[in-house]
Amino acid sequence: MNAHLERIQHGYTAGVRRIVADVVKSFRRIPLSANQVTAVGFALNVVAAVLIYERVWVAAGAAFLLGSILDVFDGAIARSRGSAGPRGAFIDSVVDRVSEVVVLGAIALVLARDGETVALAAVFAALGFSLLTSYVRAKAEALGLDGTHGMLARAERVVLLSAALILAPLGVLPYLMMLLALLSAITVAQRARHVLKQLP
């Protein structure tokens, strides 16, 4: 069963990368470097955080989704132009983590203002497990192992968080933050187990 799920996930990841690569071909003439695209994506995430704090939910969700999409394309743009390297990958990874901190921090402020104690704790848990998800992958790759296993990678977190923001006027934000925390915790456990299985 686990092997079957791993094949599905591998196929899904490979398919997404192929789609991104195809789309990027039409963006090669854009006069922006991959790092500049990263900067624009980060700026949109900061805008999203401000809109979250002001409770402009749909616009916040749109800004966050667009900024996160740019975070996906920056690496693909660098590879398509032959300029990919460790410096850009490092900058991209760090900026991605800072973006998550900024957006989830803004959600935490809103929930704290509303007295949503349980949901606020869930946001902190989601943030912690999100950072741990990235840490486990980085540590695994430093050991020469595969650390990409797990149900809630960056792309899935973006989809869930975007939906949470857009649907926030319906009062579902606290519950979706709890779901995000739960799935993030499961992902850390899945990745850690996958890495341990590769170790002698």
KAGIMO-V763305 format. One record per helix or strand of 2 or more residues. SS is the DSSP state (hx for helix, st for strand). FROM is the first residue (numbers start at 0). TO is the last residue. Records with the same first field share a line. If there is no record, write none. Layout:
SS=FROM-TO / FROM-TO
This chain:
hx=1-24 / 33-52 / 56-79 / 85-112 / 116-141 / 153-165 / 167-169 / 172-197
